[in-house]
């Protein structure tokens, strides 16, 4: 599973780097606008961790707002893309989020993790490490696949189980079989509550521009959200 995800994202890094996801409305007109509403406008003097940085879009947003940014990803090619994008503005590291993080306690003020955590099976250790490296009162903003929508990808779904799903992505004319995990909402929330206080639960809605560019997909997202965003704070 992990090896397959790594191989896919190493290959996709070149595509993401060239297009910066510009033609993916689910990023530019759906997930990102909703996430950016919950990132501080000014981050001068703050340290931010981009956990699952992909090609560096969120790392750049944090850096542009004044944060000292550390970006990590399992894919060395994604890490290279982030480093090329931001240069000295970022510390970019190739790390497995399911392993202990090489950071001191209370290092970061803010953690952002965009559409990453559903590739990880065990969240207990991940959230324990995020809690350790966050300062007291620090914030953690995450987006994941919506657990109810992902049920539609399974022929024989078992809602209360953590289930492996293999979805098909079409990127630059090539099909990628992308595995990830779906888990029940109760597991998502209760695992977070072991380490954090939940401040907001956001089921994003697509923008007006999304409606103009892809009205059928827009209507579909209003009926069945694709993503779930959670803003939590270290206890």
N, C-alpha and C positions, 0 to 999 in steps of 0.2 A: 504493500500500500504506500508507504512513505517513499520508497524508491521510485515508484511510478509517478507520484506527485512531483518529486524532485526532477525527474527527467522531463516531464511535461513543462514545468515552469522554467527550467533551463532553456528549453526550446522556445517558449513563448516570450522570454525576456527580450529577444531581438525585435519581436513584433510590438510589444508594449513600448519599448524604447522609441521606436520609430513613430508610432501613432499616438503615444501618450494616452491611449484609451479614448481618443477624441471622438471616435464614431461609435462608442458603446454608450447608448443612452442610459442603460441601467447604472452606469457609473456616473456619468456627467450630469444627468437630469433626474436622478432618483436617489441613489445612496449618498453621493457626496454633498449635495445641497443640504440634506437632512443632518448629516454628520457635522458639517461646518458650523451649523447653528449652535453647536455645543462645545466648540473649541474656543478658548479665550481669544478675544480679538488682539490683545496685547500679551505677549509671553516673554517680555524682556526679563532677564534674570532667572528664567525657568529652564529646567532640564526636561526634555521630552524624549520618550521612547516610542519609536514606530515599530510595533511588533508584528512582523509580516509585511515588510516595506514594499514588496513588489518592485516596480521600476522607480519608486521614490516620490509619487505624487503627494502623499500626506507628509512625508519628510520635508518637502519643499514648502508646504503650507505652514508647518510649524516653524521652520527656519525663517520664512518671510515675516512671521509675526514676532520674531526676535528670540525664539528659543534656541538653546544649545541642544542639538539633536543627535541622538544615537539611533541608527536604523539597523534592524536585524532581519534576516530572512534565511530560510533553509537553502535557497537556491543561490549558488555563487554568482550565476549570471545576473540575477536580479540585484544582488548586492553591487556588482560591478556597474550596472545601469544606474543605480542610485548614486554611487560615488561619482560617476561621470556627470550626472545631472547637477550635483551640488558641490563637488570638489571639497574644499576645506570647510564648508559649512556643515558637514555631517561626518560623524564617525560611523562608518558602515561595516557591519560584521556579519559573517556567515555563521549562524547559530541555529540549533534545533531547540525550539521552544519547549519541547518535552524533556529537555535536560536542564540541570541547574544553570542559572544565568551567572556569567562572570562579572557581576556588578556588586558593589558594596551595598549594604543595607541603606534604605532611605535615600537613594541616589536621585530618584526622579520625582518631579512634581506632577507629571501628566504622562499617561500611556494611551496611545491610540492603536487599535488593532482592527483593520478594515478587511472584512470578508476573508478571514484567515483561520479562525478557531475551529470551523467545521472540518478542517483537514486533520485535526488532532483528536485522538480517541479519549485520552485521559486528561480531563481538565483540572482535577484536584491539585496535581503537582504544578501545573502551569499557573493557576491562580494563587497558589501558595507563594510561588516565586515572584509573581507580580506584586503581591501584597508586601513581600519582604523588601523589594527594591523601591517601592513607592514611599514617599514621605508621609507621615501621619496627616490625614486629611487630603492626601493627593487623589486625583481623579483618574478614572479608567473609562475610556469610551470605546465600545466595541460594536461591530456590525457582523451579523452572521446570516445564513439562510434562515428563512422563517420555517419553523418546524412543522407547521400545519401545511404549508404549500408543498414542502418536500414530500409529503405523503403521496402526492399525486404522481410521483415518479416511480412508485413501487406498485407492483401487481398484487402483492400479498403483504400489506403493511402491518406491523405490530407496533402501535403507537407508543407503548410504554417501554419499548426496548430501544437501545442505541443501535441503529442499523446502518450498515454500509450501503451507500448508493453509488452507482457509476453513471454519471451523466455524460452526454455528448456535447462538446463545444465545437463550433465551427469558427476557426480563426484563420484569416488570410487564406481561405480556400482549403484548409486541412481540418479533418475531424480529429479531435482529441478526446479520448475516454478518460474522464476526470473523476476519480473516486473521492468521496467525502462521507462524513457521518451525519446522520440525522438523529436527534435525541428529543425526548419529550420536554415540553416547556417547564414542567415542574423540576426536572433535573437541571436545566439551564439556570433557573432562578435560585434553586436551593444550593447549588454548587457555588454560585456567586455570593449568596448570603452567608456562606461559611467564612468569608474573608472581607466582604464589602457591604456597605449600605447602598441599596438601590435608590437612586434619585429620580430617574425617569425611564420609562419604557416607551419607545417610539416605534410605531409602525408607519414608515414613511409613505408619503404620497408623491407621485411623479409631478414634475413641474408643468407649467403651462406650455413651455417650449417642447417638452416631451409630447404633449397632446398634439401640437402642430406637426411634429415630425413623424409621429407614429401613433395615430389615434386609436387603432385597434389594440395595440399593446398597452396604451394608456388606460383604456377602459378595462382591460384584463387586470391590470395592477390595482385598480380601484375595487375590483371584486375579490381579488386574492393577492395579498402583498407577497413580494418575493423575499424581502429582507426584514430583519428585526434588529433594532438598535437599542442598546442599553447604556445608560450613563450611571456609573457607580462611583462610590467614594470609599477610600480606605477608612475603616473604623478607627 
